[in-house]
Amino acid sequence: MNEATSRRHWRIDDPRSAHGYFLLRAGAYRWIGHVAPATRDEPRHACNVIRPHHLLGSDGVLYEHADAIEVSATHRRRQEAKAFMALVRRDPLAVIHFPIAPMRTWGHEFVCPPAFWARMAERAEDLAAGERHMRALCAATLRTELPDGALVRDPACSTGDFVVAMAHACPRLHFEGSDRAADMIRTARTRHPDGPVTFSLADAALVPPASCDALILRFLNAEVVTRAQADALFDRLVPSVRRGGLVVLFGHTPVLVDVHQGAARHGLRIQRSVAPTGTDGIVPYYVLRA
Protein backbone atom coordinates (compact mmCIF):
# COMPACT_ATOMS: atom_id res chain seq x y z
CA MET A 1 0.00 0.00 0.00
CA ASN A 2 1.29 3.45 -0.90
CA GLU A 3 2.26 5.23 2.31
CA ALA A 4 1.26 8.61 0.86
CA THR A 5 -2.36 7.53 0.30
CA SER A 6 -3.04 4.93 3.01
CA ARG A 7 -6.22 5.42 5.02
CA ARG A 8 -5.84 5.63 8.79
CA HIS A 9 -8.58 4.93 11.35
CA TRP A 10 -8.52 5.36 15.11
CA ARG A 11 -10.89 5.51 18.06
CA ILE A 12 -10.78 7.79 21.12
CA ASP A 13 -12.35 6.23 24.20
CA ASP A 14 -11.14 8.75 26.80
CA PRO A 15 -13.34 11.89 26.73
CA ARG A 16 -10.51 13.96 28.20
CA SER A 17 -8.46 13.48 25.03
CA ALA A 18 -11.32 13.81 22.52
CA HIS A 19 -11.21 17.57 22.11
CA GLY A 20 -8.47 19.29 20.19
CA TYR A 21 -9.46 17.59 16.95
CA PHE A 22 -10.27 20.05 14.18
CA LEU A 23 -11.44 20.06 10.58
CA LEU A 24 -9.74 22.53 8.23
CA ARG A 25 -11.05 23.33 4.76
CA ALA A 26 -9.61 25.54 2.03
CA GLY A 27 -10.96 25.40 -1.50
CA ALA A 28 -11.74 21.79 -2.40
CA TYR A 29 -9.37 20.40 0.24
CA ARG A 30 -10.40 19.17 3.69
CA TRP A 31 -7.92 18.00 6.31
CA ILE A 32 -8.22 16.86 9.91
CA GLY A 33 -5.78 17.65 12.68
CA HIS A 34 -5.25 17.63 16.42
CA VAL A 35 -3.83 20.20 18.83
CA ALA A 36 -3.00 19.03 22.33
CA PRO A 37 -4.43 21.24 25.11
CA ALA A 38 -1.99 23.75 26.57
CA THR A 39 -0.14 22.51 29.62
CA ARG A 40 -0.46 24.62 32.74
CA ASP A 41 3.30 24.68 33.29
CA GLU A 42 3.98 26.16 29.84
CA PRO A 43 1.90 29.34 29.87
CA ARG A 44 4.23 31.40 27.69
CA HIS A 45 3.73 29.44 24.47
CA ALA A 46 1.82 31.20 21.69
CA CYS A 47 -1.77 30.21 22.34
CA ASN A 48 -4.08 28.71 19.69
CA VAL A 49 -1.50 28.41 16.88
CA ILE A 50 -2.00 25.54 14.43
CA ARG A 51 1.05 24.38 12.48
CA PRO A 52 1.68 21.77 9.74
CA HIS A 53 2.74 19.09 12.23
CA HIS A 54 -0.74 19.27 13.79
CA LEU A 55 -2.31 18.00 10.54
CA LEU A 56 -3.12 14.27 10.57
CA GLY A 57 -4.31 13.75 7.01
CA SER A 58 -6.65 14.77 4.22
CA ASP A 59 -10.32 13.88 3.62
CA GLY A 60 -10.80 13.76 7.37
CA VAL A 61 -13.97 12.33 8.89
CA LEU A 62 -14.99 12.43 12.55
CA TYR A 63 -17.89 10.44 14.01
CA GLU A 64 -19.31 11.15 17.46
CA HIS A 65 -20.75 8.24 19.45
CA ALA A 66 -22.22 8.20 22.95
CA ASP A 67 -19.00 6.86 24.47
CA ALA A 68 -16.27 7.37 21.88
CA ILE A 69 -15.02 9.34 18.89
CA GLU A 70 -13.97 7.66 15.65
CA VAL A 71 -11.61 9.46 13.29
CA SER A 72 -10.27 8.58 9.86
CA ALA A 73 -8.04 10.39 7.37
CA THR A 74 -5.85 9.73 4.37
CA HIS A 75 -2.23 9.79 5.43
CA ARG A 76 -0.11 12.43 3.69
CA ARG A 77 3.60 13.20 3.69
CA ARG A 78 5.00 16.08 5.70
CA GLN A 79 5.62 18.18 2.60
CA GLU A 80 1.99 17.79 1.58
CA ALA A 81 0.88 19.05 4.99
CA LYS A 82 3.18 22.04 4.64
CA ALA A 83 1.85 22.78 1.17
CA PHE A 84 -1.75 22.65 2.40
CA MET A 85 -0.95 24.94 5.33
CA ALA A 86 0.66 27.41 2.92
CA LEU A 87 -2.61 27.39 0.95
CA VAL A 88 -4.64 28.03 4.11
CA ARG A 89 -2.35 30.93 5.09
CA ARG A 90 -3.26 32.64 1.81
CA ASP A 91 -7.01 32.09 2.25
CA PRO A 92 -8.61 34.38 4.88
CA LEU A 93 -11.91 32.52 4.48
CA ALA A 94 -10.56 29.03 5.13
CA VAL A 95 -12.95 27.18 7.45
CA ILE A 96 -11.75 25.71 10.72
CA HIS A 97 -14.02 23.85 13.10
CA PHE A 98 -13.41 22.17 16.47
CA PRO A 99 -16.42 19.83 16.77
CA ILE A 100 -15.67 18.37 20.22
CA ALA A 101 -15.88 20.54 23.34
CA PRO A 102 -13.68 19.63 26.35
CA MET A 103 -15.24 16.92 28.50
CA ARG A 104 -14.39 15.16 31.73
CA THR A 105 -17.00 12.47 31.11
CA TRP A 106 -18.92 11.74 27.92
CA GLY A 107 -21.73 14.23 27.39
CA HIS A 108 -20.62 16.65 30.13
CA GLU A 109 -18.63 19.67 29.01
CA PHE A 110 -15.80 20.90 31.19
CA VAL A 111 -15.64 24.57 32.23
CA CYS A 112 -12.87 25.99 34.41
CA PRO A 113 -14.08 26.85 37.94
CA PRO A 114 -13.94 30.41 39.33
CA ALA A 115 -10.86 29.56 41.39
CA PHE A 116 -8.96 28.89 38.17
CA TRP A 117 -9.68 32.39 36.84
CA ALA A 118 -8.63 33.91 40.15
CA ARG A 119 -5.25 32.23 39.75
CA MET A 120 -5.00 33.36 36.14
CA ALA A 121 -5.44 36.98 37.23
CA GLU A 122 -2.21 36.56 39.17
CA ARG A 123 -0.45 35.36 36.00
CA ALA A 124 -1.36 38.25 33.72
CA GLU A 125 2.16 38.55 32.33
CA ASP A 126 2.18 34.88 31.31
CA LEU A 127 -1.19 35.26 29.60
CA ALA A 128 0.01 38.38 27.80
CA ALA A 129 3.07 36.54 26.50
CA GLY A 130 0.88 33.77 25.12
CA GLU A 131 -1.41 36.15 23.26
CA ARG A 132 1.13 38.61 21.88
CA HIS A 133 0.41 37.49 18.32
CA MET A 134 -3.35 37.91 18.87
CA ARG A 135 -2.88 41.43 20.20
CA ALA A 136 -0.98 42.38 17.07
CA LEU A 137 -3.69 40.90 14.83
CA CYS A 138 -6.55 42.57 16.70
CA ALA A 139 -4.86 45.97 16.85
CA ALA A 140 -4.17 45.88 13.10
CA THR A 141 -7.83 45.01 12.41
CA LEU A 142 -9.20 47.81 14.60
CA ARG A 143 -6.80 50.40 13.15
CA THR A 144 -7.62 49.61 9.54
CA GLU A 145 -11.33 48.73 9.75
CA LEU A 146 -12.80 51.40 12.07
CA PRO A 147 -13.21 55.18 11.64
CA ASP A 148 -11.84 57.75 14.07
CA GLY A 149 -13.84 57.98 17.28
CA ALA A 150 -15.39 54.51 17.01
CA LEU A 151 -16.34 52.86 20.30
CA VAL A 152 -14.85 49.41 20.92
CA ARG A 153 -16.19 47.24 23.74
CA ASP A 154 -14.60 44.25 25.47
CA PRO A 155 -17.55 42.75 27.43
CA ALA A 156 -15.42 40.22 29.34
CA CYS A 157 -12.27 42.22 29.94
CA SER A 158 -10.85 40.16 32.86
CA THR A 159 -7.69 41.96 34.09
CA GLY A 160 -8.15 44.71 31.49
CA ASP A 161 -4.70 44.13 30.03
CA PHE A 162 -5.90 43.20 26.55
CA VAL A 163 -8.31 46.08 26.02
CA VAL A 164 -5.79 48.56 27.44
CA ALA A 165 -3.18 47.24 25.02
CA MET A 166 -5.67 47.84 22.19
CA ALA A 167 -6.31 51.38 23.42
CA HIS A 168 -2.60 52.19 23.39
CA ALA A 169 -2.21 50.64 19.92
CA CYS A 170 -5.29 52.49 18.54
CA PRO A 171 -5.30 55.96 20.14
CA ARG A 172 -7.90 57.39 17.73
CA LEU A 173 -10.54 54.93 18.99
CA HIS A 174 -12.48 54.81 22.27
CA PHE A 175 -12.55 51.68 24.45
CA GLU A 176 -14.76 50.24 27.19
CA GLY A 177 -14.10 47.17 29.29
CA SER A 178 -16.61 45.34 31.44
CA ASP A 179 -16.86 42.08 33.33
CA ARG A 180 -19.53 40.47 35.49
CA ALA A 181 -16.94 39.46 38.10
CA ALA A 182 -16.35 42.22 40.65
CA ASP A 183 -12.88 40.84 41.44
CA MET A 184 -11.88 41.21 37.79
CA ILE A 185 -13.06 44.80 37.58
CA ARG A 186 -11.20 45.66 40.79
CA THR A 187 -8.09 44.05 39.31
CA ALA A 188 -8.49 45.96 36.03
CA ARG A 189 -8.93 49.28 37.81
CA THR A 190 -5.96 48.58 40.08
CA ARG A 191 -3.69 47.57 37.20
CA HIS A 192 -4.77 50.49 35.00
CA PRO A 193 -5.82 53.33 37.33
CA ASP A 194 -5.07 56.14 34.87
CA GLY A 195 -5.38 54.26 31.62
CA PRO A 196 -7.37 55.14 28.50
CA VAL A 197 -10.15 52.57 29.14
CA THR A 198 -13.37 52.95 31.12
CA PHE A 199 -14.12 49.84 33.22
CA SER A 200 -17.52 48.85 34.57
CA LEU A 201 -19.17 45.94 36.35
CA ALA A 202 -21.71 44.51 33.91
CA ASP A 203 -23.12 41.26 32.60
CA ALA A 204 -22.14 40.72 28.96
CA ALA A 205 -25.55 39.26 28.24
CA LEU A 206 -27.30 42.52 29.16
CA VAL A 207 -25.59 45.01 26.84
CA PRO A 208 -27.99 47.41 25.07
CA PRO A 209 -28.56 47.11 21.30
CA ALA A 210 -26.68 49.30 18.80
CA SER A 211 -24.46 50.75 21.54
CA CYS A 212 -20.94 50.24 20.16
CA ASP A 213 -19.05 50.13 16.87
CA ALA A 214 -17.01 46.99 17.58
CA LEU A 215 -17.01 44.02 19.94
CA ILE A 216 -13.93 42.08 21.00
CA LEU A 217 -15.15 38.61 22.00
CA ARG A 218 -12.44 36.55 23.69
CA PHE A 219 -14.52 34.31 25.96
CA LEU A 220 -16.90 32.25 23.79
CA ASN A 221 -14.33 29.51 23.96
CA ALA A 222 -13.64 25.99 25.16
CA GLU A 223 -13.14 25.69 28.94
CA VAL A 224 -14.57 29.19 29.46
CA VAL A 225 -18.27 28.53 28.70
CA THR A 226 -20.24 25.59 27.31
CA ARG A 227 -21.15 25.43 23.63
CA ALA A 228 -24.78 26.26 24.38
CA GLN A 229 -23.74 29.24 26.49
CA ALA A 230 -21.39 30.43 23.76
CA ASP A 231 -24.16 30.36 21.15
CA ALA A 232 -26.61 32.15 23.45
CA LEU A 233 -24.10 34.85 24.37
CA PHE A 234 -23.16 35.39 20.74
CA ASP A 235 -26.82 35.92 19.85
CA ARG A 236 -27.27 38.40 22.71
CA LEU A 237 -24.06 40.34 22.11
CA VAL A 238 -24.04 40.77 18.34
CA PRO A 239 -27.07 43.12 18.26
CA SER A 240 -25.10 45.60 20.41
CA VAL A 241 -22.96 46.42 17.36
CA ARG A 242 -24.17 49.25 15.15
CA ARG A 243 -24.73 48.63 11.46
CA GLY A 244 -21.40 48.70 9.66
CA GLY A 245 -19.49 47.82 12.81
CA LEU A 246 -17.24 44.86 13.59
CA VAL A 247 -17.27 41.69 15.69
CA VAL A 248 -13.78 40.27 16.33
CA LEU A 249 -13.86 36.76 17.78
CA PHE A 250 -10.97 34.58 19.00
CA GLY A 251 -9.43 33.23 22.20
CA HIS A 252 -6.71 31.22 23.92
CA THR A 253 -8.75 28.05 23.32
CA PRO A 254 -10.97 26.98 20.39
CA VAL A 255 -14.01 29.11 19.59
CA LEU A 256 -17.17 27.15 20.40
CA VAL A 257 -19.62 29.20 18.33
CA ASP A 258 -20.47 27.93 14.85
CA VAL A 259 -19.51 31.29 13.42
CA HIS A 260 -20.84 30.67 9.91
CA GLN A 261 -24.30 29.77 11.19
CA GLY A 262 -24.22 32.64 13.70
CA ALA A 263 -23.21 35.14 11.03
CA ALA A 264 -26.06 33.96 8.81
CA ARG A 265 -28.58 34.34 11.65
CA HIS A 266 -27.60 37.96 12.23
CA GLY A 267 -26.85 39.06 8.68
CA LEU A 268 -23.11 39.46 9.32
CA ARG A 269 -20.50 39.20 6.58
CA ILE A 270 -17.43 37.13 7.39
CA GLN A 271 -14.34 39.05 6.32
CA ARG A 272 -11.86 36.63 7.84
CA SER A 273 -11.95 33.30 9.66
CA VAL A 274 -8.25 32.45 9.94
CA ALA A 275 -5.07 34.50 9.99
CA PRO A 276 -1.43 33.57 9.32
CA THR A 277 1.03 33.87 12.19
CA GLY A 278 4.75 33.20 12.45
CA THR A 279 6.46 31.50 9.54
CA ASP A 280 4.17 28.51 9.06
CA GLY A 281 1.14 28.74 11.39
CA ILE A 282 -2.44 29.94 11.44
CA VAL A 283 -4.86 30.95 14.18
CA PRO A 284 -8.66 30.89 14.24
CA TYR A 285 -9.48 34.59 13.98
CA TYR A 286 -12.93 35.81 12.97
CA VAL A 287 -13.69 39.32 11.71
CA LEU A 288 -17.40 39.88 11.03
CA ARG A 289 -18.97 43.00 9.51
CA ALA A 290 -22.42 43.99 10.75
C-alpha positions as a printed NumPy array, in Angstrom:
array([[  0.   ,   0.   ,   0.   ],
       [  1.29 ,   3.448,  -0.903],
       [  2.259,   5.23 ,   2.314],
       [  1.261,   8.607,   0.864],
       [ -2.357,   7.535,   0.302],
       [ -3.042,   4.926,   3.01 ],
       [ -6.217,   5.419,   5.016],
       [ -5.842,   5.629,   8.786],
       [ -8.583,   4.933,  11.354],
       [ -8.517,   5.363,  15.107],
       [-10.891,   5.51 ,  18.064],
       [-10.777,   7.787,  21.121],
       [-12.353,   6.227,  24.202],
       [-11.135,   8.751,  26.8  ],
       [-13.335,  11.891,  26.732],
       [-10.508,  13.958,  28.198],
       [ -8.461,  13.48 ,  25.027],
       [-11.317,  13.809,  22.522],
       [-11.21 ,  17.574,  22.105],
       [ -8.468,  19.289,  20.191],
       [ -9.457,  17.59 ,  16.947],
       [-10.273,  20.052,  14.183],
       [-11.438,  20.059,  10.576],
       [ -9.739,  22.526,   8.233],
       [-11.05 ,  23.334,   4.762],
       [ -9.614,  25.543,   2.031],
       [-10.958,  25.4  ,  -1.505],
       [-11.744,  21.793,  -2.404],
       [ -9.37 ,  20.399,   0.243],
       [-10.402,  19.167,   3.693],
       [ -7.918,  17.996,   6.313],
       [ -8.22 ,  16.861,   9.91 ],
       [ -5.776,  17.646,  12.684],
       [ -5.253,  17.63 ,  16.419],
       [ -3.832,  20.196,  18.828],
       [ -3.001,  19.029,  22.331],
       [ -4.432,  21.243,  25.112],
       [ -1.987,  23.755,  26.569],
       [ -0.143,  22.514,  29.621],
       [ -0.459,  24.62 ,  32.742],
       [  3.296,  24.679,  33.29 ],
       [  3.984,  26.156,  29.842],
       [  1.901,  29.343,  29.867],
       [  4.234,  31.396,  27.688],
       [  3.734,  29.443,  24.473],
       [  1.822,  31.204,  21.692],
       [ -1.773,  30.208,  22.335],
       [ -4.08 ,  28.71 ,  19.692],
       [ -1.5  ,  28.41 ,  16.877],
       [ -1.996,  25.544,  14.427],
       [  1.046,  24.385,  12.476],
       [  1.678,  21.774,   9.742],
       [  2.744,  19.094,  12.232],
       [ -0.743,  19.275,  13.793],
       [ -2.306,  18.002,  10.539],
       [ -3.117,  14.265,  10.568],
       [ -4.308,  13.751,   7.012],
       [ -6.655,  14.77 ,   4.223],
       [-10.317,  13.876,   3.618],
       [-10.8  ,  13.756,   7.369],
       [-13.971,  12.329,   8.887],
       [-14.991,  12.432,  12.551],
       [-17.886,  10.442,  14.014],
       [-19.31 ,  11.148,  17.455],
       [-20.745,   8.243,  19.455],
       [-22.216,   8.201,  22.945],
       [-19.005,   6.86 ,  24.473],
       [-16.266,   7.375,  21.881],
       [-15.023,   9.338,  18.889],
       [-13.967,   7.663,  15.649],
       [-11.608,   9.459,  13.292],
       [-10.27 ,   8.582,   9.86 ],
       [ -8.043,  10.389,   7.372],
       [ -5.854,   9.728,   4.374],
       [ -2.225,   9.789,   5.426],
       [ -0.112,  12.433,   3.687],
       [  3.596,  13.196,   3.693],
       [  4.998,  16.079,   5.705],
       [  5.621,  18.178,   2.598],
       [  1.989,  17.792,   1.578],
       [  0.883,  19.046,   4.994],
       [  3.184,  22.045,   4.642],
       [  1.853,  22.784,   1.166],
       [ -1.751,  22.647,   2.403],
       [ -0.95 ,  24.937,   5.328],
       [  0.656,  27.41 ,   2.923],
       [ -2.607,  27.388,   0.953],
       [ -4.637,  28.034,   4.112],
       [ -2.355,  30.929,   5.091],
       [ -3.262,  32.642,   1.813],
       [ -7.008,  32.091,   2.253],
       [ -8.609,  34.384,   4.879],
       [-11.908,  32.518,   4.484],
       [-10.561,  29.026,   5.132],
       [-12.949,  27.18 ,   7.453],
       [-11.749,  25.706,  10.724],
       [-14.02 ,  23.847,  13.103],
       [-13.414,  22.166,  16.472],
       [-16.423,  19.829,  16.769],
       [-15.673,  18.375,  20.216],
       [-15.88 ,  20.536,  23.344],
       [-13.679,  19.627,  26.348],
       [-15.237,  16.917,  28.497],
       [-14.388,  15.156,  31.733],
       [-17.   ,  12.468,  31.111],
       [-18.915,  11.743,  27.925],
       [-21.728,  14.228,  27.394],
       [-20.623,  16.646,  30.129],
       [-18.629,  19.675,  29.013],
       [-15.797,  20.902,  31.193],
       [-15.638,  24.57 ,  32.226],
       [-12.87 ,  25.988,  34.405],
       [-14.083,  26.853,  37.939],
       [-13.943,  30.41 ,  39.334],
       [-10.857,  29.561,  41.389],
       [ -8.957,  28.891,  38.173],
       [ -9.684,  32.39 ,  36.842],
       [ -8.633,  33.91 ,  40.148],
       [ -5.251,  32.227,  39.752],
       [ -5.003,  33.36 ,  36.138],
       [ -5.441,  36.976,  37.225],
       [ -2.209,  36.557,  39.166],
       [ -0.448,  35.36 ,  36.003],
       [ -1.359,  38.252,  33.722],
       [  2.165,  38.546,  32.33 ],
       [  2.175,  34.878,  31.311],
       [ -1.186,  35.259,  29.599],
       [  0.006,  38.381,  27.805],
       [  3.069,  36.542,  26.503],
       [  0.88 ,  33.773,  25.125],
       [ -1.412,  36.15 ,  23.261],
       [  1.132,  38.615,  21.876],
       [  0.409,  37.492,  18.324],
       [ -3.346,  37.914,  18.873],
       [ -2.883,  41.43 ,  20.205],
       [ -0.977,  42.376,  17.067],
       [ -3.692,  40.902,  14.832],
       [ -6.55 ,  42.567,  16.704],
       [ -4.858,  45.97 ,  16.848],
       [ -4.171,  45.88 ,  13.1  ],
       [ -7.829,  45.014,  12.414],
       [ -9.199,  47.81 ,  14.598],
       [ -6.805,  50.396,  13.148],
       [ -7.624,  49.606,   9.541],
       [-11.334,  48.731,   9.75 ],
       [-12.796,  51.396,  12.074],
       [-13.21 ,  55.177,  11.642],
       [-11.836,  57.748,  14.066],
       [-13.841,  57.976,  17.276],
       [-15.388,  54.507,  17.006],
       [-16.344,  52.863,  20.303],
       [-14.846,  49.407,  20.915],
       [-16.194,  47.237,  23.739],
       [-14.598,  44.249,  25.472],
       [-17.553,  42.749,  27.428],
       [-15.423,  40.22 ,  29.337],
       [-12.274,  42.218,  29.945],
       [-10.852,  40.163,  32.858],
       [ -7.688,  41.964,  34.09 ],
       [ -8.151,  44.709,  31.486],
       [ -4.705,  44.127,  30.027],
       [ -5.904,  43.196,  26.55 ],
       [ -8.31 ,  46.083,  26.024],
       [ -5.789,  48.564,  27.442],
       [ -3.184,  47.238,  25.017],
       [ -5.673,  47.838,  22.191],
       [ -6.312,  51.384,  23.419],
       [ -2.604,  52.19 ,  23.389],
       [ -2.214,  50.645,  19.92 ],
       [ -5.288,  52.489,  18.54 ],
       [ -5.3  ,  55.964,  20.138],
       [ -7.9  ,  57.389,  17.727],
       [-10.536,  54.928,  18.986],
       [-12.483,  54.808,  22.274],
       [-12.545,  51.679,  24.446],
       [-14.758,  50.244,  27.185],
       [-14.095,  47.173,  29.29 ],
       [-16.61 ,  45.345,  31.44 ],
       [-16.864,  42.08 ,  33.335],
       [-19.53 ,  40.473,  35.489],
       [-16.936,  39.463,  38.102],
       [-16.352,  42.223,  40.651],
       [-12.876,  40.836,  41.436],
       [-11.879,  41.205,  37.789],
       [-13.055,  44.799,  37.582],
       [-11.198,  45.657,  40.789],
       [ -8.093,  44.052,  39.314],
       [ -8.495,  45.959,  36.03 ],
       [ -8.93 ,  49.284,  37.809],
       [ -5.961,  48.577,  40.079],
       [ -3.692,  47.567,  37.202],
       [ -4.768,  50.495,  35.005],
       [ -5.815,  53.334,  37.326],
       [ -5.075,  56.145,  34.871],
       [ -5.385,  54.257,  31.617],
       [ -7.372,  55.135,  28.497],
       [-10.147,  52.569,  29.136],
       [-13.367,  52.95 ,  31.117],
       [-14.117,  49.844,  33.221],
       [-17.522,  48.848,  34.574],
       [-19.167,  45.939,  36.349],
       [-21.715,  44.509,  33.907],
       [-23.122,  41.257,  32.598],
       [-22.135,  40.72 ,  28.963],
       [-25.552,  39.257,  28.24 ],
       [-27.302,  42.519,  29.155],
       [-25.587,  45.011,  26.835],
       [-27.989,  47.415,  25.07 ],
       [-28.558,  47.11 ,  21.302],
       [-26.676,  49.297,  18.798],
       [-24.464,  50.754,  21.542],
       [-20.945,  50.237,  20.161],
       [-19.052,  50.127,  16.87 ],
       [-17.014,  46.995,  17.581],
       [-17.009,  44.019,  19.936],
       [-13.932,  42.082,  20.997],
       [-15.149,  38.609,  21.996],
       [-12.44 ,  36.547,  23.694],
       [-14.525,  34.31 ,  25.958],
       [-16.898,  32.251,  23.787],
       [-14.329,  29.508,  23.958],
       [-13.641,  25.987,  25.158],
       [-13.137,  25.685,  28.936],
       [-14.573,  29.191,  29.463],
       [-18.27 ,  28.526,  28.696],
       [-20.236,  25.589,  27.306],
       [-21.147,  25.431,  23.63 ],
       [-24.78 ,  26.257,  24.38 ],
       [-23.736,  29.241,  26.494],
       [-21.392,  30.428,  23.757],
       [-24.163,  30.357,  21.147],
       [-26.613,  32.145,  23.448],
       [-24.104,  34.85 ,  24.368],
       [-23.16 ,  35.386,  20.742],
       [-26.824,  35.92 ,  19.855],
       [-27.269,  38.402,  22.711],
       [-24.061,  40.342,  22.109],
       [-24.041,  40.771,  18.343],
       [-27.069,  43.121,  18.256],
       [-25.1  ,  45.597,  20.411],
       [-22.955,  46.425,  17.361],
       [-24.167,  49.253,  15.149],
       [-24.735,  48.626,  11.456],
       [-21.402,  48.697,   9.656],
       [-19.488,  47.817,  12.813],
       [-17.235,  44.861,  13.594],
       [-17.265,  41.694,  15.687],
       [-13.781,  40.272,  16.332],
       [-13.861,  36.759,  17.778],
       [-10.973,  34.576,  19.   ],
       [ -9.431,  33.225,  22.201],
       [ -6.709,  31.225,  23.924],
       [ -8.749,  28.055,  23.324],
       [-10.972,  26.981,  20.392],
       [-14.006,  29.115,  19.591],
       [-17.17 ,  27.146,  20.4  ],
       [-19.617,  29.197,  18.329],
       [-20.474,  27.932,  14.849],
       [-19.509,  31.286,  13.416],
       [-20.835,  30.67 ,   9.91 ],
       [-24.301,  29.773,  11.194],
       [-24.216,  32.641,  13.702],
       [-23.214,  35.138,  11.032],
       [-26.06 ,  33.959,   8.808],
       [-28.577,  34.343,  11.652],
       [-27.595,  37.962,  12.229],
       [-26.846,  39.056,   8.678],
       [-23.113,  39.457,   9.322],
       [-20.501,  39.201,   6.582],
       [-17.435,  37.126,   7.394],
       [-14.341,  39.046,   6.324],
       [-11.861,  36.626,   7.841],
       [-11.955,  33.298,   9.656],
       [ -8.246,  32.451,   9.943],
       [ -5.066,  34.5  ,   9.994],
       [ -1.43 ,  33.568,   9.324],
       [  1.027,  33.867,  12.194],
       [  4.746,  33.205,  12.455],
       [  6.457,  31.495,   9.541],
       [  4.168,  28.508,   9.06 ],
       [  1.144,  28.738,  11.386],
       [ -2.44 ,  29.936,  11.437],
       [ -4.858,  30.954,  14.179],
       [ -8.663,  30.892,  14.245],
       [ -9.484,  34.59 ,  13.983],
       [-12.93 ,  35.811,  12.971],
       [-13.687,  39.318,  11.714],
       [-17.395,  39.883,  11.025],
       [-18.967,  43.003,   9.509],
       [-22.421,  43.994,  10.754]])
